[in-house]
């Protein structure tokens, strides 16, 4: 019969943050999410499209069902209502099926007296800078109730503003801050505070509507990402991905 042919491939429309989020996403390269997700989708016979926008626009797109998933997202009050995350049998988030666990850190110029002790900021004379569009960071900064500005676009921008004396402390994802300090701080003028502000597992967040329509496929996709992450093929190129040394894939050009 005509119906016996192959089923139509399920399309997954993914929205990805259009900034560098080392080592997950690079604006003009290949991060770990950009590598793992297309292969996982291909292995399951899915048709994948990836569009790059600011994260708030991605979130709105999922809410309006113009996108089916967020490429990189952590569970928090701003994302619960939009997307689902993989869970363990007892209802906890399954960190094994995340891309990775990522810390958010504070950093400063070494000659600046402003400090972070793991609970609060002190000796501030100027605002704390952080990137807009990272919901978990926005929520944390609101709770800390210190003068802060979500005006920085990237860690590079934060470094420039600190050098100009416009801010005491910057906050960013640890891999992104470390990556930028390797290239933008030749004089070793900056330092990262320990402990981090917090850590978050970063996942492929699957939109509520897609997950409800494709529950098994959604689980399979998270499983596939986990298996790829533990594969010899991934371990062979992991170091290059962390340092943004691989060229963009065709998927990136959508």
C-alpha positions in Angstrom: 0.0 0.0 0.0 1.0 3.7 -0.3 1.1 3.9 3.5 3.8 1.3 3.8 6.6 3.6 2.8 9.0 5.2 5.3 7.4 7.5 7.9 8.0 11.2 7.3 11.0 12.4 9.4 10.0 14.3 12.4 11.2 17.9 12.2 12.9 19.5 15.2 13.2 23.3 15.0 15.9 24.4 17.4 16.7 27.9 18.5 20.2 28.5 19.6 21.8 31.5 21.5 23.6 33.6 18.9 26.5 34.4 21.2 29.7 32.5 22.0 28.9 30.2 24.9 32.2 28.2 25.2 32.4 25.3 25.0 28.7 24.7 24.0 28.1 27.2 21.1 30.4 29.4 19.0 29.0 32.1 16.9 31.3 31.1 14.0 32.7 27.7 15.0 31.6 24.4 16.4 30.9 23.9 20.1 29.9 20.7 21.9 26.1 21.3 21.6 26.6 22.2 17.9 28.4 18.9 17.4 26.4 16.5 19.6 22.8 17.6 18.7 23.0 17.3 14.9 24.6 13.8 15.1 22.0 12.7 17.8 19.2 13.9 15.6 20.6 12.3 12.5 21.1 9.0 14.3 17.3 9.0 15.1 16.3 10.0 11.5 15.1 13.4 12.6 15.2 16.5 10.4 16.9 19.2 12.3 17.0 22.9 11.7 18.9 25.4 13.9 18.3 29.1 14.0 20.5 31.6 15.8 18.9 34.4 17.8 19.3 36.2 21.2 18.2 33.8 23.9 15.1 35.9 25.0 13.9 35.7 21.4 14.5 31.9 21.4 12.4 31.6 24.5 9.6 33.6 23.0 9.8 31.5 19.8 9.4 28.3 21.8 6.5 29.8 23.8 4.8 30.7 20.5 5.6 27.2 19.1 7.7 28.7 16.2 10.6 26.6 17.7 10.4 23.1 19.2 13.5 23.3 21.5 16.2 25.5 23.0 19.7 24.3 22.1 21.2 25.3 25.5 19.2 26.0 28.6 19.3 25.3 32.4 16.3 24.5 34.6 15.2 27.6 36.4 12.1 29.7 37.2 12.3 31.4 33.8 12.4 28.2 31.7 10.3 25.6 33.6 7.1 26.7 31.9 8.6 26.6 28.4 10.6 23.4 28.0 11.1 20.0 29.6 14.3 18.5 30.7 15.4 14.8 31.0 14.6 13.4 34.4 15.6 10.4 36.5 13.0 7.8 37.6 12.6 9.6 40.9 11.8 12.9 39.3 15.2 14.7 39.6 16.9 16.3 36.6 19.2 13.8 35.0 22.6 15.4 35.0 24.0 12.5 33.0 21.9 13.6 30.0 23.0 17.3 30.2 25.6 18.5 27.8 27.7 19.5 30.8 27.6 21.1 34.2 28.7 24.8 34.0 29.8 27.2 36.7 29.0 30.9 36.8 31.9 32.9 38.2 32.8 36.5 39.2 36.1 38.0 38.0 37.9 41.3 38.5 41.1 43.2 37.8 43.7 42.2 40.4 44.2 45.8 41.5 40.5 46.3 42.3 39.5 45.9 46.0 35.9 44.7 45.2 35.4 41.1 46.3 33.1 38.1 46.3 33.3 35.7 49.2 31.0 32.9 47.9 27.9 34.5 49.5 28.0 38.3 48.8 29.9 41.1 47.0 31.6 43.8 49.1 33.7 46.9 48.6 31.9 47.8 45.4 32.1 51.3 44.2 30.6 50.5 40.7 28.0 48.1 39.4 28.6 44.4 38.9 28.3 43.6 35.2 26.6 40.6 33.7 25.2 39.5 30.4 21.5 40.0 29.7 19.7 37.0 28.3 21.0 34.3 30.7 17.9 33.7 32.8 19.7 31.9 35.7 22.2 34.7 36.0 19.5 37.4 35.9 17.5 35.6 38.7 20.6 35.2 40.9 21.6 38.9 40.5 18.1 40.0 41.5 18.4 37.9 44.7 21.8 39.3 45.6 20.4 42.8 45.5 23.7 44.6 44.6 24.0 47.5 42.1 24.3 45.6 38.8 23.9 46.2 35.1 22.9 43.7 32.5 24.5 45.9 29.8 27.5 43.7 28.8 27.1 41.7 25.7 30.1 39.4 26.2 33.0 38.7 28.6 35.2 40.7 26.2 32.9 43.7 26.7 33.1 43.3 30.5 36.9 43.3 30.4 36.9 46.5 28.3 34.5 48.2 30.8 36.6 47.1 33.8 39.7 48.4 32.2 38.0 51.7 31.6 37.0 51.8 35.3 33.3 51.5 34.6 32.7 48.4 36.6 34.4 46.5 39.5 33.3 42.9 38.8 32.1 40.9 35.9 30.0 37.7 36.0 29.9 35.1 33.3 29.9 31.4 32.5 33.3 30.0 33.7 34.3 28.4 30.3 33.5 31.6 28.5 35.4 33.8 31.0 38.5 31.4 31.1 38.5 31.2 27.3 38.4 35.0 26.9 41.1 35.6 29.6 43.5 33.3 27.6 43.2 35.6 24.6 42.4 39.1 26.0 44.5 39.3 29.1 48.1 39.0 28.0 49.4 40.9 31.1 47.5 38.6 33.5 45.7 41.6 35.0 42.4 39.7 35.8 41.5 36.9 38.3 38.5 34.6 38.7 37.0 34.3 42.2 36.4 31.0 43.9 33.9 29.7 44.7 31.5 30.2 41.8 28.2 32.0 42.3 26.4 28.8 41.3 26.6 25.8 38.9 23.9 24.7 36.5 23.5 21.7 34.2 23.0 22.8 30.6 20.6 20.8 28.5 18.8 20.6 25.3 15.4 21.9 26.5 12.5 20.4 24.5 9.4 22.5 24.2 6.3 21.3 26.1 4.2 20.8 22.9 6.9 18.8 21.0 7.6 16.7 24.1 3.9 15.9 24.5 3.5 15.0 20.9 6.8 12.9 20.7 7.4 11.6 24.2 9.6 8.6 23.2 11.5 10.5 20.6 12.3 13.2 23.1 13.7 10.7 25.6 15.7 9.0 22.8 17.2 12.3 21.8 18.4 13.0 25.3 19.7 9.4 25.5 21.6 9.8 22.3 23.3 13.0 23.4 24.4 11.1 26.5 25.8 8.2 24.5 27.6 10.4 22.1 29.1 12.4 25.0 30.6 9.2 26.3 31.8 7.9 22.9 35.5 7.6 21.7 34.7 9.8 18.7 33.7 12.6 21.0 36.7 12.2 23.3 39.0 12.3 20.3 37.9 15.8 19.4 36.7 17.2 22.7 39.9 19.3 23.3 39.6 20.9 19.9 35.9 21.8 20.5 36.8 23.3 23.9 39.3 25.6 22.2 37.0 26.4 19.2 39.4 24.8 16.7 36.8 23.0 14.6 35.2 24.6 11.5 31.4 25.3 11.6 29.2 22.5 10.3 26.6 23.0 7.5 23.9 23.1 10.2 25.3 26.4 11.4 24.5 28.1 8.2 20.7 28.0 8.5 
